[in-house]
Amino acid sequence: MKNKQVIALLNSSAYLSVGFDVAADFSWMSIALPNQTFVGKPFKVVHSDPQSRNLAIQKIKEAQEMYSLESRCFLESTGIYHIPLLCFLRDNGFDCNTINPIITKSSTNMNVRKLHNDRFDSKKIALVGLKADLKVSLLPEDDVIDLRNLVRDYYYFKDLQSAIVLKLTAELKMSFPEYCKVFSKVTTKCSLKLLETYPLASEILDAPKDEIIDLIHSTARFGEKYAIEKYNCLISAANDALVFGRSLPSNATRITTYVKMFKEYQTHLDEIMNSLHDCVDAMESSNKTVYDRIELLQSLRGIGFLSSVVLLAEMGSFDLFDSPKKLYAYFGMDPGVNDSGKLKGDRVHMSKRGSSLARRILHMVALNNLKVSKGSKIPVNPVIHEFYTLKCKTKKKNVAIGAVMHKVCNIIFAMLRDNKPYEMITPEEHRKQFDLLNRTTKAA
């Protein structure tokens, strides 16, 4: 009798909300009815136990049959731990959605008591899933996830390599101060080979002249004259290091270690880049839409192969965005407004609630479009450079670069929406084309 009364109350409802609080080895599951009551108690799902997983599936299906309602599963995004459970539920025919942790955290104080544990959190997620205006994330296609994993690994190793370069430079500043001026970069092939063979200034002075010249000549792209010039610069820097520099046996060990680590990271980066090219090439037959979009983005100046792959991989699915505002909000470039009553917050910053890697790429693309050719003094992208110059008249440079990032994001959205390559035209020309198109459409 009680079940019949509950079912009568659910006539206007749409689904059962199944909330999962996900951890590394287990999750807690709660099933909420549309009237915000729960079916039974929270259930612990042990990820490594097939019996526990199957029992969770059985409990959801029993609730569906009891109340004659379909179910929707909601999992809080945890980085990686929620993905196996989400795929398991999806493979068993359930509608699965991912919730941003910020959304669930905002409902922490739904209970007056100061209560926080996994059981309560699963109930909280289930109740959040009942909201009609809830915004959820969808798991992208497998090949897009492959790209996302690879680009994130690429920049992870890139940052580690950059940290090693800083340590190597700091070590040379102490033991061999003038060495950094000999080569354009400390990490050139010739420089790394020299440091690996002769890490200290005293070792360069003791080494035979012909041996060092041959080493430079064999690793550098230039001729013997260049090798002799670099040798003379090295000897001068080494003599200076004897006067102004502090060289210890530990410095040699540290320098050679940093060089080896740099090369090791470079090997990983090269392998990841090859895998990225293989994945994108495979998409030409398996996912032509994403493949064409990667090619399309490269028509915008400042975007190369890696940048275009990062942007599309971080988007997940461009078709989910119906306006440029939603796209740059997804990237965390929307303004964090702070107004209350008579207080009008005038120090507005980016919310940065989105992909930090995508923002990093957009910042780099913005700077690339603002570059000016050294010889001709002509900007790489005159339209964006003029936009930046006008912004700098009233804004700080960092704020102006943020505005350029917004503009680049708008351009990327228009390119992907219209499936057209970038065309460098002024805003005035763009308005004329838009008005002409409108008149043609109305006439037709």
Secondary structure, DSSP 8 states (H G I E B T S, - for coil): -HHHHHHHHTTT--EEEEEEEE-SSEEEEEEE-TTS-BSSS-EEEETT-HHHHHHHHHHHHHHHHHHT-EEEEEEE--TTTHHHHHHHHHHTT-EEEEE-HHHHHTTGGGSSS----HHHHHHHHHHHTT-TT---B----HHHHHHHHHHHHHHHHHHHHHHHHHHHHHHHHHH-GGGGGTSS-TTSHHHHHHHHH--SHHHHHHS-HHHHHHHHHHHSSS-HHHHHHHHHHHHHHHHHHHHS----HHHHHHHHHHHHHHHHHHHHHHHHHHHHHHHHHHHHHH-HHHHHHHHHHTTSTT--HHHHHHHHHHHS-GGG--SHHHHHHHTT-SB---EETTEE-----B---S-HHHHHHHHHHHHHHT-B-TTT--BSSHHHHHHHHHHHTTS-HHHHHHHHHHHHHHHHHHHHHHT-------HHHHHHHHHHHHHHHHH-
